[in-house]
Amino acid sequence: MTPRDPSAVAGRTPVLFACTLGNAVSVTPAVHAVFGLFLVPLSETFGWSRASISGVLGILAVVGAVSYPIIGRHVDAHGARRTLLTGVVGLALSIAALALTSGSLIQFYATFAVLSIFSAMAGTPIYQKVVADWFESNRGTALGISAGGGCGIGSVIMPVLAAVLVGAWGWRAGYLGIAAFVLLLAFPILVLFLRDRTASASAAQEEAPREGLTLAEAARLPSFWLVLLAVAAGAGGTTAIFSHVVPILGDRGVSVATGTAVVSVFALATSGWQVVTGRIMDKIQTPRVAVPMYGLAIGGLALLEFGVGTPVLLFAGLLLGVGMGAQYGALPYYIARYFGVRHFGSIIGAMYSAVIAAQGITPILLDLVFDNVQSYRPALVGVGAALAGGAVLLLLLPRYGEEEGTSPDAMPVPSH
């Protein structure tokens, strides 16, 4: 069987659907997107500072940085299905356990440490590994649909669900509701439709070996470090802003309802623009197409801090979503084009370590700034500078196929 056989092509659709749904209940929608809705209630309930609560995002970062490369190597060798299913169940139970939080910050941190392991097992990089294996033609579009469509839709649904539950019954009910949504909706569908390509192919042993660089070989190329630093700087900053939209606007006197609406627009734009980014990268063969999108995110930051009126704030969410969608949409495509798919799990796991580390450190810095000066403005300036730096790094990327040692599979002729 080859990827272009009719049975293989037909099998891609349910797998893409499953990966999209899996992304919709992954850590970005289920934890990051709702974080701001729990930040203030937890602080008021237990008297914890905002920075101490945001410390759990640092735990997510550290555990993810260690776990993703290990998990990536494992799924490269053994397939992703079992790891993903185990991760979804563990993530749901860990979120439910947050409802049992008492006044102990150590208990809160310990629960997040366990949650972090399961969130890495059921993380977007692992779903993207499955999608990259199944799709050769239109790979950028498929990667964008899976991650963008999934995380975006989930990041719209989860904050609304959490806001309703927290507003009506408190933050404990919010955690329980999110856990039930993850476990009862996602898990049965993933069991039915999620398949590893090699495991599902009856003649998998006849498949030609996939080519691509190992992680060690990729790490010797300048493009590896340019992509890693550019995406970590961009995605780390915009994700931190995403998790703090409600408190940032709340401190300016903007209502929770408006803040949640901005988060929803932010999420929808991120979702849609990951698909658009993938399609653009399938069509336009230059790695620099994401650079203007970083600039739009900087404009969104400015409007978030200085914009007045709901329409302007919603437009800020739109611009920020374009930037974040471009960052997450471009990363797996860059990996496939520069380094191939044979060791895709290992490479994207290593790169996500840097992204997750940035995601964990930046929110803590945001809240440390707030705790010291009672304003997020200096932190927003820092995020804008990081975005500008990331755009400059993308400008330094070579054209696809220019670097010596890049595998033939890393530069496929695009299918239109």
Secondary structure as GFF3:
##gff-version 3
##sequence-region A 1 416
A	DSSP	alpha_helix	6	24	.	.	.	ID=ss1
A	DSSP	alpha_helix	27	27	.	.	.	ID=ss2
A	DSSP	pi_helix	28	32	.	.	.	ID=ss3
A	DSSP	alpha_helix	35	46	.	.	.	ID=ss4
A	DSSP	alpha_helix	50	78	.	.	.	ID=ss5
A	DSSP	alpha_helix	81	97	.	.	.	ID=ss6
A	DSSP	three_ten_helix	98	100	.	.	.	ID=ss7
A	DSSP	alpha_helix	105	121	.	.	.	ID=ss8
A	DSSP	alpha_helix	124	134	.	.	.	ID=ss9
A	DSSP	alpha_helix	139	143	.	.	.	ID=ss10
A	DSSP	pi_helix	144	149	.	.	.	ID=ss11
A	DSSP	alpha_helix	150	169	.	.	.	ID=ss12
A	DSSP	alpha_helix	171	181	.	.	.	ID=ss13
A	DSSP	pi_helix	182	186	.	.	.	ID=ss14
A	DSSP	alpha_helix	187	193	.	.	.	ID=ss15
A	DSSP	alpha_helix	197	200	.	.	.	ID=ss16
A	DSSP	three_ten_helix	204	206	.	.	.	ID=ss17
A	DSSP	alpha_helix	215	218	.	.	.	ID=ss18
A	DSSP	alpha_helix	222	250	.	.	.	ID=ss19
A	DSSP	alpha_helix	256	283	.	.	.	ID=ss20
A	DSSP	three_ten_helix	287	290	.	.	.	ID=ss21
A	DSSP	alpha_helix	291	306	.	.	.	ID=ss22
A	DSSP	alpha_helix	310	339	.	.	.	ID=ss23
A	DSSP	alpha_helix	344	373	.	.	.	ID=ss24
A	DSSP	alpha_helix	377	395	.	.	.	ID=ss25
A	DSSP	three_ten_helix	408	410	.	.	.	ID=ss26
###
